[in-house]
Amino acid sequence: MITSDQLHQKLKHVTVAGSTCSYTEEYCDKIAPIVNEINRLKEETNTVILAHSYVNPEIVYGVADYTGDSYQLSRNALESGADNILFVAVKFMAETAKILNPEKNVYVPAALNGCSLADSITGADVRKLKEDNPDYTFVCYINTTADVKAQCDVCVTSGNVYNIIESLPTDKIYFVPDKLMGLNIIDEMTRRGVEKDIKLWDGVCYVHEEYDPDMIDYIRGEFDGVKVLAHPECSPGVLNHSDFVGSTAQLLKFMETSDAEAFLMLTECGLSARLQVEMPEKNFVGSCSVCKYMKANTLENILECLKNPKPQNEIHLTKEDVQGSRRCIDAMFHYAEKTTSK
């Protein structure tokens, strides 16, 4: 059992995202019973709750068994002995958990569970691209649906993308679906002196697309010595103006060791909220952007999904998509291990 005072003490430092995250004593009084009911039911139903860093803090610190990025959470699911997985994020992430755990029941609680990036391309799109580009190796970002992964040769994450692209035994690569990350890949290969012919799809994450170099220049003018941290889904101009670029896990690690006095975090607001809880002594400046899909997850729809999951909450994949996607993800594990063993 968690008390409302314990919740308030844990979350009172969160100030990002405006009214989305405001943890007054009154609000914590309201949500504490829901948190306790969720925790009771997940034990009764042998359910593990995975929460992405971008969802609201009361989920991360109230009911989640594991918190992280989509890749790490899917690996966490593999380690769990639970019969059921409740993935508090977006649908494509829950699909990845299902691919790695096909024998488990996997659910996503929010009805609004899409993604501007993942939904920009389909498996049919990839099949057509492969017909038109038969000599290219198809590399997909992990932020894709299962039917897209099933059509691709290898998957990458924001943390391993550069090393895997460099290590692929081909100079012809078609990268989907993130155009901005793809442009950053091209820039990084140039910096490394690696020659690759890279074609790109035209998808973007609408959250990371919002940031621009002018905003960074303004913040630097207002806060002397500010450290700018960016996710590789941002534009090349933003990355070139940043002090550190990395996945959500890498951004967290950087923050743990940095002695800077102020930080501008260029990713979804949930990560800044998490950092405010775990590192209240740090000063976060500027603004962050909210993902409407991640924030569609609430304590209320998590509780409802545990009590009475609807057909649209459960993840169902064809055998072909599971097998094809697993091959694609296993290829990522293979190349990731090769790059780390060098």
N, C-alpha and C positions, 0 to 999 in steps of 0.2 A: 504493500500500500504506500502511496505517496500522498503527502498532505499538500494542500494549496499553498502553505507557506514554503514548503520545500521547492515547489514549482516556481514560486515567485522569486525566491533567492537564486535559483538557477538561471532564470530567464530575464531578470530585471535589467540587465545591462544591454539587452537588445533594443536598438533604436532604428535600425534600417527598415526600409520598405514602408514607412509611414504607418498607417493604421493597420496594415496587414500584420505587423508584429509589434504589439504594444501590450506588455505583460504587467498590467496593474494587479493589485491584490484582488480586486473584484473579479477580474477576468480569470485569474488563477483559481478562485473559488468556484467559478462556473465550470471550468474544464477538468478539474481534479477528479470528480466522479466518473467522467467519461474515460479518462486515462486509466483509472483503476478497473473499470469494467472491461476495457479492451485487454488489459494485462491479464485479467482473470480468464477471459474467453480464449485468449491465445494459448494459455496453458491447457485448458480443457480440450481444445481442438487440435493440440499438437501442431501449432502454426508458428512459423518463424516470420517476423516482420522485418523486411529490408526497406530502408529509407534512404533515398538519394539526398545528398547534401543540400540540394536546392529546395526541398520541401520545408514547410514551416517548423520552427524550433520546437514547438510543443509536441510534434510528432517525433522529431529526432531524439529529444531528451526525455520524452514521456513514455513512448511505447516501442520504439525501434530496438531490435536486438542487434542489428548491424547498420552502420551508416557509412557511406562513401560514394564513389562514382559507380557507374553501371557495371564496369568490368570487375571491380573488386567485389561488389555486392553479389554478382553471379557466382564468383568463386566462393564467397562466404556461404551461398546456398548449397554448394556442393559439400561443404563441411558439416552442414546441419543434418541432424537425424530426424528433423520434422517431416511429417507427412504432407503438410501444406505450406506453401510460400505465399505470403501477402507482400507484393512488391509495390511500395508506395512511391510511385514515380510516374512514368509514362509507359504506354503499351509496348513500344519496341524493347524497352529494358526488361519488362516482364517476359517478353518472348525469348530474350537471351537466356534468362534464368530457366525457362522451360526447355530450351535447346540443351542446356547442360544438365538438366534434371528431368528428363522426359517422363519418368515414372511418378513424379510428384504432381499434385494439384497446385497450379499457379494462378493467382488472382491479382488484378489491379483494381483498386477501390473506386477511383474517380471515373465518371462517365466521359468527361472531357480529358482524354488521355492521348491526344495526338502529339505531333511535333512538327514544326514548320520545316525542319531539316529532313527528318526521316520520311515525312510524307511527300517530299519533293520528287521521289523516284520510286518506281515499282520494279518488281522482278521482270515484268514484260519489257520495261524500258531497257533493262540491262541486257536481256536477250537480244533485243534489236541492236543495241550498241555493239554487242559481241559479233553479230553478223556483219556489221559495217566495219569492224576493227578486229579482224581475226588474229592479227599478230600481236595484240596487246594483252598484257596481264591485267586483270581487273582486281583492283584493290578497293575495298569498301571500309569506310569509317565504321566503328562499332555502333554508332548512332544511326542504324538502318534497321529496317524490318527484316523478319526472317526470310521472306521470299527474295529479298535483294541479296542477303548474305548467301543464300543457297545458289545464286547464279554467279557469285564472285569467286576468285581464286584464293584470296587471303584477306583477312580482316586486320584492322589496326586500331589502336586507341590514341588518344591525344598525348599519352605519355611515351608511346613507343613508335609512333608513326615515322619519324625521321630515320631512325636506325633501321627499321624494317624496310622502308623504301630504298635506302642505300644498299642494303644487303641482298635485295632480290636479284636473282641471276638473269635479269633482262633489262634492256634500256628502254623498252616501250611499255608505259604504264597508263592505264585509264583509271583515274581516281574519282570515286563517287562517295557521297553526293555533295560534299561541302566545298564550294568554290573558293571561299576565303582560306580555309585550311589548305586547299590545294595550291593556292598562290604562295602560301607560306612554305609549303613543301618545295616548290620550285626555287624560291629564294634560298632556302636552307641547303638544297643540293648544290646550288651555285656557290654558296659560301664554303661548302666542303670540297668543291672541285670535282663533284660527281656529275657525269653527263647522263641525263635521263630525258627521254622524250615523253612528257607528261601531258595527257589530255584531261580535261575537267568537265564535270557536270555542273549545272548552274544552281545548286541548292545552297541555302544559307540558314543559319539559326537567327531568327529575328531578334533575339535578345542580344547576341554578341555583335550583330550587324550595326546596332545603334551607336556604338562607341566610335569616336573620331579623334584624330590627332589634335585638333584645335582645343578640345575639351581637356586633354592632357596638358597642353601648354598653359591653359588657364589655371588649372589646379597647381601646376608647378610654380606659377607666379604668385599664388595665394599662400602656398605652404612650402617654405624653404626646406629642402632635403627630403621631400616626400618620395617614397618608393612606390613606383607604379608596377602593379602585377597584372598580367593579362593572360587570358586563355587563348590557345591557338585557333579557336573559332573566330577570333577577331580579325580585322583586316590587316594586311601587311603594314599599312601606315601606322596603325595602332601598335603593332608589335615592335616596329622600329623605334617608337617613342617610349617603349616600356623598359623597365629595369630587369624584369624577370618574366619569362613566359613558361607556362606549364599547365599540366592537367590539374584538376581540383586537388588531387592528392599531393602533387608536387608544390602547388601553391601553399597548401597547409604546412608542408615541411619547411618551405622557405620562411614562412612567418614564424615558425618555432625558433629559428636560429637567428633571425635578423634583429639587430639592435637599433633599427631606425625608429624615429619618433612618430612618423605619420605614414599612412598607407592609402593608396587608391587601388581598389580591387575591381578589375574590369571583367566581371563575370556575373552570373545571376545572384540576386540579393541573398539567397539562402546561404551561400558560403560565407558572406560577410556576417550574417547573423550568427552562424555557427562559430566563427572566429571571435565574435564579441562575447559569446558565452565562455569559450575555452581560453581566451586571452584578453580578459577585460582591461588589462593594463595598456593594450595597444590602442592607438588613435586612428580611426578610419575616417577619411575625408571624402568629399565629393558625394556622388550618388551612384546607385547601382540600378540594374534593370530587373524587372520581375517577369518570370515566365508564367503565363496564365495557365499553362497545362500543368506544371509542377504544383502551382498554388491551388489547383482544383482539388487536390487531395486534402481532406480534412479529417479531424478526429471522428466527426459524425459519419462520414461515408466509410471510414475504416471499421467503425463499430457495426454499421449495417452490413458490410461485406462479411464480417465474422459471423454475425447472427443469421443472415439470410442472403448468401451470395446469389446474385442474379446471373443468368446465362451470359450476359455481356461482360460480367466481371472476370469470368474464367478464360484463360488463354488456351486456345486449341490450335494446333499446328498439324499440317499434313506430315506423313512419314517422309515424303520427299524433301520438304522444307527443313525438317529436323536433321535429316542425314546430310543434306547439302550444306546447311548452315554449320553443322558440327565440323565438317571437313574444312570449311573456310576458317573457323575459329581455331581448329587444331593446327592449321598452317601458320596462324599467328603465333601460337605457342612455340612452334618449331623455330620460326625465325627470331622470335624474341629471345629464346634460349641461346641461339647462335650468337646474337649480338651481345648478350651479357657475358658470354664465356670468352669473348675476345680479350 
